[in-house]
Amino acid sequence: MSISDLFDSGFKDRNKGHFASIVRVAMENGHLSEEERLFLDVLAKRLEISEQEYKEILANPKAYPINPPYLHVQRLERLYDLSRMVYADHVLGPKQKEILTRFALALGFTPGNVQYIVDKSLSLLVMNVDSDTFVYEMQHMNK
């Protein structure tokens, strides 16, 4: 029995929406790099996205809504995934920062501090931190 079998279809739908959001970021430049494709493959397995769902989401990622998580920690975990995707090409151009800002807002971060959050998340990725360190640092960035 997989983890998703223990939860309702809303859990699965949220995972598909999250995955579709990341696909949108990855495809913003019109193509997927090999590094982005590998990241999507791993993430699809982690989110229990089937091969058929994977293909459908790649074909039309905008068909799935962005479902902002309720808990702050979950928002930070999703921000980590999205930030990694933006940073995957190792080119921190203004368009990538703009895309991450849009998704951070969609995840429920406030307009008043979203730029600081995006800057901090990208700086943590430059340091190549893991998910747990990312969440910890983001939670304690004002202390």
C-alpha atoms as a printed R data frame, in Angstrom:
    type eleno elety resid chain resno      x      y       z
1   ATOM     1    CA   MET     A     1  0.000  0.000   0.000
2   ATOM     2    CA   SER     A     2  1.407  3.377  -0.963
3   ATOM     3    CA   ILE     A     3  1.208  6.500   1.187
4   ATOM     4    CA   SER     A     4 -1.326  8.092  -1.131
5   ATOM     5    CA   ASP     A     5 -3.670  5.124  -0.615
6   ATOM     6    CA   LEU     A     6 -4.082  6.291   2.978
7   ATOM     7    CA   PHE     A     7 -5.352  9.711   1.919
8   ATOM     8    CA   ASP     A     8 -8.279 10.964  -0.092
9   ATOM     9    CA   SER     A     9 -8.191 12.014  -3.732
10  ATOM    10    CA   GLY     A    10 -7.692 15.627  -2.601
11  ATOM    11    CA   PHE     A    11 -4.202 14.655  -1.420
12  ATOM    12    CA   LYS     A    12 -3.410 13.212  -4.845
13  ATOM    13    CA   ASP     A    13 -4.891 16.282  -6.580
14  ATOM    14    CA   ARG     A    14 -2.745 18.613  -4.461
15  ATOM    15    CA   ASN     A    15  0.349 16.624  -5.414
16  ATOM    16    CA   LYS     A    16 -0.578 16.861  -9.098
17  ATOM    17    CA   GLY     A    17 -1.164 20.600  -8.745
18  ATOM    18    CA   HIS     A    18  2.194 21.035  -7.025
19  ATOM    19    CA   PHE     A    19  3.937 18.985  -9.686
20  ATOM    20    CA   ALA     A    20  2.199 20.950 -12.458
21  ATOM    21    CA   SER     A    21  3.385 24.204 -10.853
22  ATOM    22    CA   ILE     A    22  6.958 22.999 -10.966
23  ATOM    23    CA   VAL     A    23  6.541 21.871 -14.569
24  ATOM    24    CA   ARG     A    24  5.306 25.376 -15.433
25  ATOM    25    CA   VAL     A    25  8.437 26.892 -13.926
26  ATOM    26    CA   ALA     A    26 10.661 24.393 -15.715
27  ATOM    27    CA   MET     A    27  9.005 25.010 -19.090
28  ATOM    28    CA   GLU     A    28  8.926 28.810 -18.756
29  ATOM    29    CA   ASN     A    29 11.975 29.071 -21.011
30  ATOM    30    CA   GLY     A    30 10.318 26.865 -23.652
31  ATOM    31    CA   HIS     A    31 12.209 23.630 -23.008
32  ATOM    32    CA   LEU     A    32 13.357 21.234 -20.305
33  ATOM    33    CA   SER     A    33 17.081 20.836 -19.678
34  ATOM    34    CA   GLU     A    34 18.411 17.372 -18.859
35  ATOM    35    CA   GLU     A    35 18.886 18.446 -15.228
36  ATOM    36    CA   GLU     A    36 15.288 19.711 -15.047
37  ATOM    37    CA   ARG     A    37 13.984 16.486 -16.602
38  ATOM    38    CA   LEU     A    38 15.885 14.387 -14.047
39  ATOM    39    CA   PHE     A    39 14.573 16.543 -11.202
40  ATOM    40    CA   LEU     A    40 11.005 16.148 -12.514
41  ATOM    41    CA   ASP     A    41 11.456 12.377 -12.764
42  ATOM    42    CA   VAL     A    42 12.548 12.148  -9.120
43  ATOM    43    CA   LEU     A    43  9.872 14.541  -7.933
44  ATOM    44    CA   ALA     A    44  7.139 12.651  -9.822
45  ATOM    45    CA   LYS     A    45  8.119  9.456  -8.001
46  ATOM    46    CA   ARG     A    46  8.197 11.260  -4.641
47  ATOM    47    CA   LEU     A    47  4.739 12.740  -5.260
48  ATOM    48    CA   GLU     A    48  3.454  9.403  -6.620
49  ATOM    49    CA   ILE     A    49  2.621 10.822 -10.044
50  ATOM    50    CA   SER     A    50  1.959  7.951 -12.459
51  ATOM    51    CA   GLU     A    51  3.631  7.800 -15.857
52  ATOM    52    CA   GLN     A    52  0.313  8.630 -17.556
53  ATOM    53    CA   GLU     A    53 -0.295 11.591 -15.225
54  ATOM    54    CA   TYR     A    54  3.299 12.712 -15.803
55  ATOM    55    CA   LYS     A    55  2.717 12.808 -19.565
56  ATOM    56    CA   GLU     A    56 -0.617 14.614 -19.185
57  ATOM    57    CA   ILE     A    57  0.886 17.245 -16.888
58  ATOM    58    CA   LEU     A    58  3.852 17.804 -19.224
59  ATOM    59    CA   ALA     A    59  1.425 18.240 -22.119
60  ATOM    60    CA   ASN     A    60 -0.747 20.796 -20.293
61  ATOM    61    CA   PRO     A    61  0.527 21.910 -16.870
62  ATOM    62    CA   LYS     A    62 -1.886 24.870 -16.759
63  ATOM    63    CA   ALA     A    63 -4.834 22.467 -16.521
64  ATOM    64    CA   TYR     A    64 -3.959 21.905 -12.856
65  ATOM    65    CA   PRO     A    65 -4.568 24.554 -10.185
66  ATOM    66    CA   ILE     A    66 -1.927 25.811  -7.809
67  ATOM    67    CA   ASN     A    67 -3.079 24.591  -4.398
68  ATOM    68    CA   PRO     A    68 -1.332 26.611  -1.703
69  ATOM    69    CA   PRO     A    69 -0.611 24.519   1.374
70  ATOM    70    CA   TYR     A    70 -2.172 25.557   4.665
71  ATOM    71    CA   LEU     A    71  0.862 25.020   6.899
72  ATOM    72    CA   HIS     A    72  3.834 27.387   6.675
73  ATOM    73    CA   VAL     A    73  6.308 24.468   6.725
74  ATOM    74    CA   GLN     A    74  4.559 22.899   3.730
75  ATOM    75    CA   ARG     A    75  4.746 26.214   1.872
76  ATOM    76    CA   LEU     A    76  8.472 26.341   2.573
77  ATOM    77    CA   GLU     A    77  8.928 22.767   1.339
78  ATOM    78    CA   ARG     A    78  7.117 23.614  -1.893
79  ATOM    79    CA   LEU     A    79  9.115 26.823  -2.222
80  ATOM    80    CA   TYR     A    80 12.269 24.706  -1.914
81  ATOM    81    CA   ASP     A    81 11.141 22.478  -4.795
82  ATOM    82    CA   LEU     A    82 10.235 25.462  -6.958
83  ATOM    83    CA   SER     A    83 13.446 27.304  -6.108
84  ATOM    84    CA   ARG     A    84 15.518 24.270  -7.051
85  ATOM    85    CA   MET     A    85 13.785 24.166 -10.404
86  ATOM    86    CA   VAL     A    86 14.400 27.852 -11.040
87  ATOM    87    CA   TYR     A    87 18.028 27.432 -10.034
88  ATOM    88    CA   ALA     A    88 18.505 24.205 -12.035
89  ATOM    89    CA   ASP     A    89 19.961 26.031 -15.047
90  ATOM    90    CA   HIS     A    90 22.378 27.911 -12.742
91  ATOM    91    CA   VAL     A    91 21.425 31.175 -14.415
92  ATOM    92    CA   LEU     A    92 19.794 33.538 -11.953
93  ATOM    93    CA   GLY     A    93 18.369 35.956 -14.494
94  ATOM    94    CA   PRO     A    94 15.578 38.416 -13.719
95  ATOM    95    CA   LYS     A    95 12.952 36.294 -15.484
96  ATOM    96    CA   GLN     A    96 13.670 33.312 -13.250
97  ATOM    97    CA   LYS     A    97 13.392 35.482 -10.152
98  ATOM    98    CA   GLU     A    98 10.127 36.907 -11.495
99  ATOM    99    CA   ILE     A    99  8.729 33.408 -12.067
100 ATOM   100    CA   LEU     A   100  9.709 32.290  -8.570
101 ATOM   101    CA   THR     A   101  8.142 35.449  -7.142
102 ATOM   102    CA   ARG     A   102  4.846 34.657  -8.886
103 ATOM   103    CA   PHE     A   103  4.804 31.136  -7.504
104 ATOM   104    CA   ALA     A   104  5.812 32.296  -4.024
105 ATOM   105    CA   LEU     A   105  2.812 34.620  -4.064
106 ATOM   106    CA   ALA     A   106  0.613 31.761  -5.293
107 ATOM   107    CA   LEU     A   107  1.888 29.632  -2.407
108 ATOM   108    CA   GLY     A   108  0.578 32.246   0.025
109 ATOM   109    CA   PHE     A   109  3.634 34.343   0.851
110 ATOM   110    CA   THR     A   110  2.723 38.007   1.289
111 ATOM   111    CA   PRO     A   111  3.608 40.706  -1.264
112 ATOM   112    CA   GLY     A   112  5.296 42.748   1.474
113 ATOM   113    CA   ASN     A   113  8.054 40.218   2.082
114 ATOM   114    CA   VAL     A   114  8.046 38.013  -1.013
115 ATOM   115    CA   GLN     A   115 11.182 39.597  -2.505
116 ATOM   116    CA   TYR     A   116 13.125 38.952   0.691
117 ATOM   117    CA   ILE     A   117 11.855 35.357   0.772
118 ATOM   118    CA   VAL     A   118 12.793 34.761  -2.880
119 ATOM   119    CA   ASP     A   119 16.252 36.302  -2.408
120 ATOM   120    CA   LYS     A   120 16.870 34.215   0.713
121 ATOM   121    CA   SER     A   121 15.694 30.995  -0.959
122 ATOM   122    CA   LEU     A   122 17.953 31.541  -3.971
123 ATOM   123    CA   SER     A   123 20.930 32.390  -1.738
124 ATOM   124    CA   LEU     A   124 20.402 29.132   0.174
125 ATOM   125    CA   LEU     A   125 20.405 27.194  -3.084
126 ATOM   126    CA   VAL     A   126 23.686 28.830  -4.078
127 ATOM   127    CA   MET     A   127 25.035 27.258  -0.878
128 ATOM   128    CA   ASN     A   128 23.563 23.898  -2.007
129 ATOM   129    CA   VAL     A   129 21.550 23.263   1.174
130 ATOM   130    CA   ASP     A   130 19.196 20.310   1.555
131 ATOM   131    CA   SER     A   131 15.457 20.564   2.168
132 ATOM   132    CA   ASP     A   132 15.642 20.392   5.969
133 ATOM   133    CA   THR     A   133 18.317 23.103   6.164
134 ATOM   134    CA   PHE     A   134 16.352 25.248   3.724
135 ATOM   135    CA   VAL     A   135 13.184 25.051   5.842
136 ATOM   136    CA   TYR     A   136 15.104 25.712   9.065
137 ATOM   137    CA   GLU     A   137 16.950 28.726   7.634
138 ATOM   138    CA   MET     A   138 13.776 30.180   6.123
139 ATOM   139    CA   GLN     A   139 11.928 29.800   9.438
140 ATOM   140    CA   HIS     A   140 14.743 31.533  11.320
141 ATOM   141    CA   MET     A   141 15.812 34.179   8.825
142 ATOM   142    CA   ASN     A   142 14.479 37.051  10.951
143 ATOM   143    CA   LYS     A   143 15.989 35.871  14.244
